[in-house]
Amino acid sequence: MAGKAWRQLVAVASLLSVLWLLPWASAIHRSDFPVSFLFGTATSSYQIEGAYLEGNKSLSNWDVFTHAPGRIKDGSAGDIADDHYHRYDEDVELMNSLGVNAYRFSISWARVLPEGRFGRVNPLGIEFYNKLIDSLLLKGIEPFVTLNHYDIPQELEDRYGAWLSAEIQRDFGHFADVCFAAFGDRVKYWTTFNEPNVAVLTGYMLGTYPPARCSPPFGSCAGGDSDAEPYVTTHNVVLSHATAVEIYKRKYQSKQKGLIGIVMYTTWYEPLTDTPEDRLAAERALAFSVPWFVDPIVYGDYPPEMRQVLGSRLPTFSPEERRKLGYKLDFIGINHYTTLYARDCMFSSGCPLGQGTQHALAAVTGERNGVPIGPPGGQCSTSCLTASRRWSPTS
Ligand SMILES: *[C@@H]1O[C@H](CO)[C@@H](O)[C@H](O)[C@H]1NC(C)=O
């Protein structure tokens, strides 16, 4: 029951984006939106900065991952990327010419704290983000700053296995504290994590992103346990979020008057057939993707659908951890790419092995009787169709 209210919120938000974007795409005008509505662009640090060894930055987990032979099909890496580190002024000017009034970017932890918690704050890292933020504000572009968009100092991976260890909660808190202190006078929108549900699934279940950990049938990785590690790492991500939010709310918010939240990758799931089994499968698939992270933050515990299936594989929150979770958040960001159909595979025929929704005992597909759930578009057209082709409905 607890999860219902915000799931409705997500439903409304998804519906709105679809309503706005599809039927009347050609008829959208600025005047349809409130004057205060923000239109923006978004990036992540590893995606665009480049300068991977400049300005006293240390190696991130993504630098190490992309440089390992065979990891990336064409052997490319983000060493230079869009060279944003050197060309940020031009990039801000491009945004200005588009007429946007918001820009969401992430901070490279390895640039600000080259050794994680250990060692000192890197003044060159602080200087880079100060220049970027000032350049944005000069053009009237509101900065939305993400503390973690997948990349962390490799030092933390090597030292204690990064998100697998509870130690990272303290280190993430320290990183957040440094950022609030350095940038919070000008940054009024903070996001602790961008799409942590993607990072955990790809990093610890499917093994396709760093640290590339998984076990069969999800993939064959050098190490990992796809049945257990996603739940351990999510626990540490959720508590790292709570650590950062507590620091912001206790030390900074009353002075800096900003907001802090989290951004989730939100696939919506519709039942493949109108049966109780498939309706429950759709609810499970959803619970295992977004409420997995957001229910603990908003309600203090994982969704009941997950507890039912996973039992003691799902960690529990201690009283002290629940106290910390009490700081919750100020907003939930929704990145919505697609909706998929979910079919029950608990009672009916078996679950397709190695799908991200396998633990939810749901099989997902983008098609019903060969008809796509909606017009294919953009980024998802290849990856989502590939995912859906692993399993095709027989009825
Ligand atoms: C960059 O790192 C080098 C080597 O550790 C150090 O000597 C130098 O002072 C650093 N530069 C700045 C501006 O912190």
The ligand as an SDF file (V2000), in Angstrom:
LIG
                    3D

 14 14  0  0  0  0  0  0  0  0999 V2000
   48.9100   18.9390   -8.5950 C   0  0  0  0  0  0  0  0  0  0  0  0
   49.5620   17.7680   -8.1620 O   0  0  0  0  0  0  0  0  0  0  0  0
   50.9480   17.9030   -7.9610 C   0  0  0  0  0  0  0  0  0  0  0  0
   51.5190   16.5300   -7.6590 C   0  0  0  0  0  0  0  0  0  0  0  0
   50.8370   15.9380   -6.5870 O   0  0  0  0  0  0  0  0  0  0  0  0
   51.2160   18.9170   -6.8700 C   0  0  0  0  0  0  0  0  0  0  0  0
   52.6030   19.0950   -6.6670 O   0  0  0  0  0  0  0  0  0  0  0  0
   50.5670   20.2410   -7.2440 C   0  0  0  0  0  0  0  0  0  0  0  0
   50.7070   21.1620   -6.1720 O   0  0  0  0  0  0  0  0  0  0  0  0
   49.1030   20.0570   -7.5750 C   0  0  0  0  0  0  0  0  0  0  0  0
   48.5350   21.3100   -8.0640 N   0  0  0  0  0  0  0  0  0  0  0  0
   47.5860   21.9750   -7.4330 C   0  0  0  0  0  0  0  0  0  0  0  0
   47.2060   23.2760   -8.0330 C   0  0  0  0  0  0  0  0  0  0  0  0
   47.0490   21.5650   -6.4280 O   0  0  0  0  0  0  0  0  0  0  0  0
  1  2  1  0
  1 10  1  0
  2  3  1  0
  3  4  1  0
  3  6  1  0
  4  5  1  0
  6  7  1  0
  6  8  1  0
  8  9  1  0
  8 10  1  0
 10 11  1  0
 11 12  1  0
 12 13  1  0
 12 14  2  0
M  END
$$$$
